[in-house]
Amino acid sequence: MNRYPVWKYTILVIALLVGVVFTLPNFFGEAPAVQISAAKASVKIDSGTQNQVQEALKTAGIATDGITLDGSSVKARFESADLQIKAKDAIQKALIPDANNPAYVVALNLLSRSPSWLSALHAFPMYLGLDLRGGVHFMLQVDMPAALSKKVEALTGDIRTQLREKNIRHSGISRNGQVVDIRFRDSATLDAAKRVIQDQFAELATIEVPDGSDFKLIASIKPEAARKVQDQALKQNITTLHNRINELGVAEPVIQQQGLDRIVVQLPGVQDTAKAKDILGRTATLEVRMVDESAEARAAEGGTGPVPFGDERFLDRNGQAVIVKKQVMLTGENLTDAQPGFDNQTQEAAVHLTLDSKGARIFKDVTRENVGKRMAILLFEKGKGEVVTAPVIRGEIGGGRVQISGRMSTVEANDTALLLRAGSLAAPMEIIEEFTIGPSLGADNIAKGFHSVTWGFLVVVAFMCVYYMMFGVFSSVALGVNLLLLVSILSMLQATLSLPGMAAMALALGMAIDSNVLINERVREELRKGASPQAAIHAGYDRAWATILDSNISTLIVGIALLAFGSGPVRGFAVVHCIGILTSMFSAVFFSRGLVNLWYGRQKKLKGVSIGTVWRPDGGTQNALSKTEKV
């Protein structure tokens, strides 16, 4: 009656082993580390950088616990925080000779001490939130007027192209703030242009105003279209921040919208505010412009003449000047993907781009009109523009799939694709709030949270063992398994644990033991009715299951609602809460019954069970250890 088949015990053992393996990494703690990342798009992090870091630490006489090249950053770990600070100074001195023009970002960080065999099993510790691990918090204000101005600038070029295609002559098109001014010599031409704009640009509203002897049409973005532009700008900035910060290897950053025009960025583990600002400074604005290849422009490139009117001068990766036109053909918001590859005809290194529908149309027109000319891809970082590459247009390109090649090595093609995939900022941002949570405060929060969970667990275990005796021991073991499975699942999901999450963990313990209380009381009730111990155990678990399921489902619905509609700390609480409900149902019912079956199920003539004092209906009591017929 009360025996599990072998396959059920096998499942329980496997669940227990998996829980132990994935919980273990959380007990090894974190090591102080120094993280070296690129401060400029043109700087590459490779094995040479790793050797430089190793040599700098060797020269300074600082011992390390290991130096690794992890994606786009080099990480060196140390035994203590004192060595970490000294190492940071030594690395900065070696890699950044000019503090006004740093090529690298050297930041403090924390890395897991988990042994390699656990990492090989993909068993990693939970990420800790800002309140537990320490780190930096920023609130950024998005410049929405700049986003609108950028949109109007793009629309100005689009209107110019459409009027040229329709053979509608104008006296000049210019952007004036957030409106487009178009001048005409007669009203008939103005009316024709107005019809084109109304047909092709639904987001624009137009008005006619006199302009001396000429006629002027003013086009402005409609309010609903402006709100859409602002919303898209905010979302693109959030996506770009995710891509850039992830490329820098910051563990589990928090990047989320705050209000209509603000973004909150939290970087756990980064303790240096100045360097965290540098990390945010890695965000860039991408632009595609045509290279001016006139004689005047070539003279300006060589430094023997002035920059022609309507052009700008930028430097490429090799420090050579490139004269490009001010008109922006494409921006990063028109790109959907970028992958490195090779030109099928010349076998040169190339970057394959995928454009959205609007970008595909613009690029087709530009390449058709500029075959044999150079196109420059510029990356603007911290207000400074740099030419990433300036390939030659080999022919008209349509369909939204673009290949740029020429003067690129394979490494440069990979780097360029990486930068293009990361995207550009749709609008500038400014830090309006910042604060740092030190590692000592985070450690104090961890200690307090750990103590609350530990003491809550011990008090519950003591009560259960005293009140329910052996069944209390079974319940306590199941409660421990519940905590083990909860931590292991959070680790497998690489969830971020914060203080609200630890509160949910403590709450999960109380809710988990509630299921065992229902089971134990149900077994006592069956014993009071005169059932045999084996029958009482069987009926107790079977009849308590429906009540446990109903109560947990109702609580799970609330948790899912918090998860769906909450944000920030509320979502952190909801994640642990929902997972805790599921693990408690498994441990309280299936695992505890497995223990009971293992302990009592093999006894065919069981005369009593250790479940504390059974209260009789007539007011008498009897210890359940006594023979059943006396109960």
C-alpha positions in Angstrom: 0.0 0.0 0.0 2.7 2.5 1.0 5.5 1.6 -1.3 7.0 3.5 -4.1 8.2 1.6 -7.2 11.9 1.9 -8.0 11.4 4.4 -10.8 9.8 6.9 -8.4 12.8 6.6 -6.0 15.1 7.0 -9.0 13.4 10.3 -9.9 13.7 11.5 -6.3 17.4 10.7 -6.2 18.1 12.3 -9.5 16.2 15.5 -8.4 18.2 15.5 -5.2 21.5 15.1 -7.0 20.7 17.8 -9.5 19.7 20.1 -6.7 22.9 19.5 -4.9 25.1 20.1 -8.0 23.4 23.3 -9.0 23.2 24.7 -5.5 26.9 24.1 -4.7 28.3 27.0 -6.8 26.5 29.5 -4.5 28.6 28.4 -1.5 32.0 29.2 -3.1 31.5 33.0 -3.0 33.1 35.5 -5.3 36.7 36.6 -5.8 37.8 40.3 -6.2 38.7 40.9 -9.9 39.8 43.6 -12.3 38.1 43.7 -15.7 39.8 45.3 -18.7 37.5 46.3 -21.6 37.9 48.5 -24.7 37.1 52.2 -24.3 37.1 52.8 -28.1 35.5 51.0 -30.9 38.8 50.7 -32.7 40.6 49.0 -29.8 40.5 45.2 -29.8 40.7 42.9 -26.8 42.7 39.8 -27.6 45.5 37.6 -26.3 48.0 40.4 -26.7 46.0 42.5 -24.2 46.0 39.5 -21.9 49.8 39.2 -22.1 50.1 43.0 -21.4 48.0 42.6 -18.3 50.0 39.6 -17.1 53.3 41.5 -17.7 52.1 44.6 -15.9 51.1 42.5 -12.8 54.4 40.6 -12.9 56.4 43.8 -13.0 54.4 45.2 -10.0 54.9 41.9 -8.1 51.2 41.2 -7.7 50.1 37.6 -7.6 46.9 36.6 -9.3 44.6 33.6 -9.1 44.2 33.6 -12.9 43.9 35.8 -15.9 41.3 34.9 -18.5 40.2 36.3 -21.9 36.4 36.2 -21.7 34.8 37.4 -25.0 35.5 41.1 -25.3 37.3 41.6 -21.9 40.2 40.4 -19.9 39.5 39.4 -16.3 42.1 39.0 -13.6 41.1 37.6 -10.2 42.9 38.1 -6.8 42.9 36.7 -3.3 41.9 39.9 -1.5 40.4 43.4 -2.2 43.8 45.0 -1.3 45.5 43.2 -4.1 42.6 44.1 -6.4 43.1 47.8 -5.8 46.8 47.6 -6.3 46.4 45.5 -9.5 44.0 48.1 -10.9 46.5 50.9 -10.4 49.3 48.8 -12.0 47.2 47.8 -15.0 46.0 51.4 -15.5 49.5 52.7 -15.5 50.7 50.1 -18.0 47.7 50.2 -20.4 46.6 53.9 -20.2 49.7 56.2 -20.5 47.5 59.1 -21.5 44.6 59.5 -19.0 42.9 62.1 -21.2 42.6 59.6 -24.1 42.1 56.2 -22.5 42.1 53.2 -24.8 40.9 50.8 -22.2 38.4 50.7 -19.3 39.9 49.2 -16.1 37.1 48.5 -13.6 36.7 46.6 -10.4 34.5 43.5 -10.5 33.6 40.3 -8.7 33.9 36.8 -10.2 32.7 33.4 -9.0 35.1 31.1 -7.2 33.3 27.9 -8.4 35.6 25.1 -9.3 36.1 24.2 -13.0 34.3 20.9 -12.8 31.1 22.7 -11.8 31.5 25.2 -14.6 32.0 22.3 -17.0 28.6 21.0 -15.9 27.2 24.5 -16.6 26.5 24.9 -12.9 26.8 28.6 -12.0 25.8 30.6 -9.0 22.8 32.9 -8.9 23.3 36.4 -9.9 23.0 38.8 -7.0 21.1 42.0 -7.3 22.5 45.5 -6.6 21.3 45.4 -3.0 23.2 42.2 -2.3 26.3 42.4 -4.4 26.9 46.1 -4.5 27.4 48.1 -7.7 26.3 51.3 -9.4 22.9 52.7 -10.2 22.3 55.3 -12.9 19.2 57.1 -14.1 19.5 58.5 -17.6 17.4 61.2 -19.2 16.8 60.6 -22.9 16.9 63.8 -25.0 13.6 63.5 -26.8 13.9 66.8 -28.7 17.1 65.5 -30.2 15.3 62.3 -31.2 12.7 64.3 -33.0 15.3 66.5 -34.6 17.1 63.4 -35.9 13.9 62.1 -37.3 13.1 65.4 -39.0 16.7 65.4 -40.5 16.0 61.9 -42.0 12.6 63.0 -43.3 14.3 66.0 -44.9 16.5 63.8 -47.0 13.6 61.5 -47.8 11.5 64.5 -49.0 14.3 65.7 -51.2 14.6 62.3 -52.8 10.9 61.9 -53.4 10.6 65.4 -55.0 13.5 64.6 -57.3 11.9 61.3 -58.4 8.6 63.0 -59.1 10.5 65.8 -61.0 9.1 68.5 -58.8 11.4 71.5 -58.7 11.9 73.5 -55.5 14.0 76.4 -54.4 15.5 74.8 -51.4 14.8 72.3 -48.6 16.1 72.8 -45.1 15.5 71.7 -41.6 14.5 74.5 -39.2 14.5 73.0 -35.7 11.8 70.3 -35.8 10.1 71.3 -39.0 11.1 71.1 -42.7 11.0 74.3 -44.8 10.4 73.8 -48.6 10.4 76.8 -50.9 8.8 77.0 -54.4 8.5 79.7 -57.1 4.9 79.1 -57.9 1.7 77.7 -56.2 1.2 74.9 -58.7 4.5 73.3 -57.9 3.7 73.8 -54.2 0.4 72.0 -54.5 2.1 69.1 -56.4 4.7 68.8 -53.7 2.1 68.9 -51.0 0.2 66.0 -52.6 3.4 63.9 -52.7 4.2 64.6 -49.1 0.6 63.7 -48.0 0.7 60.5 -50.0 4.3 59.4 -49.0 4.7 60.8 -45.5 1.6 60.1 -43.4 3.4 61.2 -40.3 3.8 64.8 -41.5 1.4 67.7 -41.4 1.8 70.6 -43.9 0.9 74.3 -43.9 1.4 76.9 -46.5 2.9 80.3 -45.6 4.0 83.2 -47.8 7.7 83.9 -48.2 8.1 87.2 -50.0 7.6 86.5 -53.7 8.0 82.8 -53.3 5.9 80.2 -51.6 6.9 78.1 -48.6 5.6 74.8 -47.4 6.3 73.9 -43.7 6.1 70.2 -42.8 6.0 69.1 -39.2 5.6 65.8 -37.4 2.1 65.1 -36.2 1.7 64.7 -32.4 0.8 61.0 -32.5 3.7 60.4 -34.8 6.0 62.3 -32.5 4.9 60.2 -29.6 5.7 57.1 -31.6 9.1 58.4 -32.5 9.9 59.1 -28.8 8.7 55.7 -27.8 10.8 54.0 -30.4 13.8 56.1 -29.5 13.5 55.0 -25.8 13.1 51.3 -26.8 16.1 51.5 -29.2 18.2 53.1 -26.5 17.3 50.4 -24.1 18.2 47.7 -26.6 21.4 49.4 -27.5 22.4 49.7 -23.8 21.7 45.9 -23.4 23.9 45.0 -26.4 26.8 47.3 -25.4 26.9 46.4 -21.8 26.5 42.7 -22.5 29.4 42.9 -24.9 31.5 44.3 -22.0 30.7 41.3 -19.9 28.9 42.9 -17.0 26.9 40.2 -15.2 23.1 40.5 -15.3 22.7 44.3 -15.7 19.3 45.8 -15.0 18.2 48.1 -17.8 14.6 49.2 -17.8 12.3 52.1 -18.6 11.4 54.6 -15.9 8.5 56.9 -16.9 8.2 58.3 -20.4 11.8 59.5 -21.1 14.1 57.9 -18.5 16.1 54.7 -18.3 17.4 53.0 -15.1 20.7 51.2 -15.4 22.1 49.0 -12.6 25.5 47.3 -12.9 25.9 44.8 -10.1 29.5 44.0 -9.1 31.0 47.2 -10.6 32.3 49.3 -7.8 33.9 52.2 -9.6 31.4 54.8 -10.6 33.8 56.6 -13.0 34.6 53.4 -14.9 30.9 52.5 -15.0 30.3 55.8 -16.7 33.0 54.9 -19.2 31.1 51.6 -19.8 27.9 53.6 -20.5 30.0 55.8 -22.7 30.6 52.8 -25.0 27.2 53.5 -26.4 27.5 55.0 -29.8 25.6 56.6 -32.7 26.0 55.0 -36.1 25.8 56.9 -39.3 26.3 56.1 -43.0 27.5 59.0 -45.2 29.1 59.4 -48.6 32.8 60.2 -48.9 33.6 63.4 -50.8 36.1 62.4 -53.5 36.5 65.8 -55.2 39.9 67.5 -55.7 39.2 69.9 -52.9 38.3 67.1 -50.5 41.5 65.2 -51.4 43.5 68.3 -50.7 41.7 68.6 -47.3 42.5 65.0 -46.5 46.2 65.7 -47.1 46.1 68.8 -44.9 46.9 71.2 -47.8 43.5 72.7 -48.1 40.3 73.7 -46.1 37.4 71.3 -45.7 34.8 72.0 -48.5 31.5 73.5 -47.5 28.9 70.9 -46.6 31.6 68.4 -45.6 33.2 67.2 -42.3 36.6 65.8 -41.6 37.1 62.6 -39.5 39.9 60.1 -38.9 39.8 56.4 -39.7 41.3 53.6 -37.6 44.7 54.2 -39.1 44.6 57.9 -38.2 44.1 59.0 -41.8 41.7 61.8 -42.6 38.5 61.1 -44.5 36.3 63.9 -45.8 32.6 62.9 -45.7 29.5 64.8 -46.6 27.3 66.1 -43.8 24.1 64.5 -45.2 23.3 61.3 -43.3 22.1 58.5 -45.6 21.3 55.8 -43.0 21.5 55.4 -39.3 21.8 52.4 -37.0 18.0 52.3 -36.5 17.7 51.1 -40.2 19.8 48.0 -39.5 18.3 44.7 -38.3 21.4 42.5 -38.5 25.1 42.5 -39.4 27.3 39.4 -39.9 31.0 39.0 -41.0 31.7 37.1 -44.2 33.5 37.2 -47.6 32.8 38.7 -51.0 31.8 35.8 -53.3 33.6 37.4 -56.3 36.8 38.8 -54.8 37.0 36.7 -51.6 37.8 39.9 -49.7 36.6 40.2 -46.1 33.1 41.8 -46.0 30.2 42.6 -43.7 26.7 41.4 -44.7 24.0 43.8 -43.5 20.2 43.3 -43.3 18.2 46.5 -43.5 14.5 47.2 -42.7 12.2 48.1 -45.5 12.9 51.9 -45.3 16.6 51.4 -45.2 16.5 49.0 -48.1 14.8 51.6 -50.3 17.2 54.3 -49.3 20.2 52.1 -49.8 19.0 51.0 -53.2 18.7 54.6 -54.4 22.1 55.7 -52.9 24.0 52.8 -54.4 22.4 53.2 -57.8 23.5 56.8 -57.9 27.0 56.3 -56.5 28.5 53.2 -58.1 32.3 53.3 -57.8 32.3 55.8 -55.0 33.1 55.3 -51.3 30.6 55.1 -48.5 31.7 55.8 -44.9 30.4 54.2 -41.8 30.9 56.5 -38.9 30.7 55.6 -35.2 30.2 58.5 -32.7 31.4 57.9 -29.2 31.5 60.5 -26.5 30.9 63.2 -29.0 33.8 62.1 -31.3 33.3 60.6 -34.7 35.5 57.9 -36.2 35.3 56.3 -39.6 35.0 52.5 -39.0 35.3 51.7 -42.6 34.9 53.4 -46.0 34.1 50.6 -48.6 33.6 51.1 -52.3 30.1 50.7 -53.8 30.4 48.1 -56.5 26.9 48.2 -57.8 23.2 48.9 -57.1 22.1 46.9 -54.1 18.4 46.1 -53.4 16.4 43.7 -51.4 17.6 44.9 -48.0 20.7 42.7 -48.0 23.8 44.8 -48.2 27.5 43.8 -48.5 30.2 46.3 -47.6 33.8 45.4 -48.4 37.2 46.9 -49.4 40.2 47.8 -47.3 39.1 45.4 -44.5 40.8 42.4 -42.9 38.9 39.5 -41.5 39.4 40.8 -38.0 38.1 44.3 -39.0 35.1 42.7 -40.6 34.3 40.8 -37.4 34.7 44.0 -35.3 32.6 46.1 -37.7 29.8 43.5 -37.7 29.9 43.4 -33.9 29.5 47.2 -33.7 26.8 47.3 -36.2 24.8 44.5 -34.5 25.0 46.4 -31.2 23.2 49.3 -32.8 23.2 53.0 -32.2 21.5 55.3 -29.8 18.4 56.9 -31.3 18.8 59.9 -29.0 21.5 61.3 -26.7 21.2 60.6 -23.0 22.4 62.3 -19.8 23.0 60.9 -16.4 20.7 62.7 -13.9 21.0 60.4 -10.9 23.8 58.1 -9.7 24.7 56.2 -6.5 27.0 53.4 -5.5 26.2 50.5 -3.1 29.5 49.3 -1.7 30.3 45.6 -1.4 30.4 45.8 2.4 26.8 46.9 2.5 25.9 44.2 0.0 27.6 41.6 2.2 25.8 42.9 5.2 22.5 42.5 3.4 23.4 39.0 2.4 24.3 38.1 6.0 21.0 39.5 7.3 19.0 37.7 4.6 20.9 34.4 5.2 20.3 34.6 9.0 16.6 35.3 8.5 16.1 32.3 6.3 18.3 30.1 8.5 16.6 31.0 11.8 13.2 30.7 10.2 14.1 27.2 8.9 15.5 26.1 12.3 12.5 27.3 14.3 10.1 25.6 11.9 12.2 22.4 12.1 12.3 22.5 15.9 8.5 23.0 16.1 7.7 20.2 13.6 10.1 17.7 15.3 8.6 18.4 18.8 5.0 18.4 17.7 4.9 15.7 15.1 7.9 13.6 16.2 9.1 11.3 13.4 6.7 12.7 10.9 8.1 16.1 11.9 11.5 14.9 11.0 10.2 13.7 7.6 8.6 17.1 7.1 11.8 18.9 8.1 13.9 16.9 5.6 11.3 17.7 2.9 11.5 21.3 3.8 15.3 21.3 3.4 14.9 19.6 0.0 12.4 22.3 -0.9 15.0 25.0 -0.1 17.7 23.0 -2.0 15.5 22.7 -5.1 14.5 26.3 -5.0 18.1 27.6 -4.9 19.2 25.1 -7.6 16.4 26.1 -10.0 17.2 29.8 -9.5 20.8 29.0 -10.2 19.9 27.0 -13.4 17.7 29.9 -14.6 20.5 32.3 -13.7 17.9 34.5 -12.0 18.9 37.6 -10.1 18.5 37.3 -6.3 17.7 40.5 -4.5 16.5 41.3 -1.0 12.8 40.9 -2.0 13.8 37.5 -3.4 15.3 36.5 -0.1 12.0 37.6 1.6 10.1 35.4 -0.8 12.4 32.5 0.0 11.7 32.9 3.7 8.0 33.0 2.9 8.2 29.9 0.8 9.5 28.0 3.8 6.4 28.8 5.8 4.1 28.0 3.0 5.9 24.7 2.2 5.6 23.5 5.8 1.9 24.3 5.7 1.4 21.4 3.3 3.1 19.0 5.6 0.9 20.2 8.5 -2.2 19.4 6.4 -0.8 15.9 5.7 0.2 15.2 9.3 -3.2 16.3 10.7 -5.0 14.3 8.1 -3.0 11.2 9.2 -3.9 11.9 12.8 -7.6 12.2 11.8 -7.6 8.8 10.2 -5.9 7.3 13.3 -8.6 8.9 15.5 -11.2 7.2 13.3 -9.6 3.8 14.1 -7.8 3.2 10.8 -4.7 1.1 10.8 -1.4 3.0 10.6 -0.7 1.9 7.0 -4.3 2.9 5.9 -4.0 6.2 7.8 -0.8 7.1 6.0 -2.2 6.2 2.6 -5.5 8.1 3.2 -3.7 11.1 4.8 -1.6 11.8 1.8 -4.3 11.1 -0.8 -7.0 13.2 0.9 -4.7 16.1 1.7 -3.5 16.4 -1.9 -6.7 18.1 -3.1 -6.6 20.7 -0.4 -2.9 21.3 -1.0 -3.4 21.7 -4.7 -6.2 24.1 -4.4 -4.4 26.4 -1.9 -1.2 26.4 -3.9 -2.9 27.1 -7.2 -4.7 30.1 -5.7 -1.4 31.4 -4.3 0.3 30.7 -7.6 -2.3 32.8 -9.5 -1.4 35.8 -7.3 2.3 35.2 -7.9 1.8 35.1 -11.7 -0.2 38.3 -11.5 2.8 40.0 -9.7 5.1 38.6 -12.3 3.0 39.8 -15.2 2.2 43.3 -13.9 5.0 44.1 -11.5 8.4 45.5 -12.2 11.8 45.7 -10.5 11.8 44.3 -6.9 8.2 43.1 -7.2 9.1 40.9 -10.1 12.1 39.6 -8.2 9.8 38.6 -5.3 7.3 37.1 -7.7 9.9 34.8 -9.4 11.1 33.3 -6.2 7.5 33.1 -4.9 6.2 31.1 -7.9 9.2 28.8 -8.1 8.9 28.2 -4.3 5.3 27.1 -4.6 6.1 24.5 -7.3 9.1 23.1 -5.4 7.1 23.0 -2.1 4.3 20.9 -3.8 7.0 18.5 -5.0 8.9 18.2 -1.7 6.0 18.4 0.7 3.9 15.7 -1.0 6.1 13.4 -3.2 9.4 13.6 -1.4 8.1 13.4 2.1 5.8 10.5 1.2 8.9 8.8 -0.3 10.6 9.1 3.1 7.5 7.8 4.9 7.2 4.9 2.5 10.8 4.1 2.9 10.6 4.2 6.7 7.2 2.5 7.3 6.2 0.9 4.0 8.3 -2.2 4.4 6.6 -3.1 7.7 3.7 -5.4 6.9 2.4 -5.5 10.5 2.9 -1.9 11.5 1.4 -1.4 15.0 2.0 2.3 15.4 3.5 5.5 13.9 5.5 8.3 15.5 3.3 11.3 14.8 3.0 12.9 18.2 -0.1 13.0 20.4 -3.4 12.0 18.8 -6.3 13.8 20.4 -9.3 11.5 20.9 -12.8 12.8 20.2 -13.9 11.9 23.7 -11.3 14.3 25.2 -8.7 11.6 25.9 -5.2 11.4 24.4 -3.0 8.7 23.2 0.6 8.7 21.9 0.6 7.4 18.4 3.6 5.3 19.2 1.3 2.9 21.1 -0.5 0.0 19.5 -3.1 0.9 17.0 -5.9 -0.9 18.7 -5.5 1.3 21.8 -5.8 4.5 19.8 
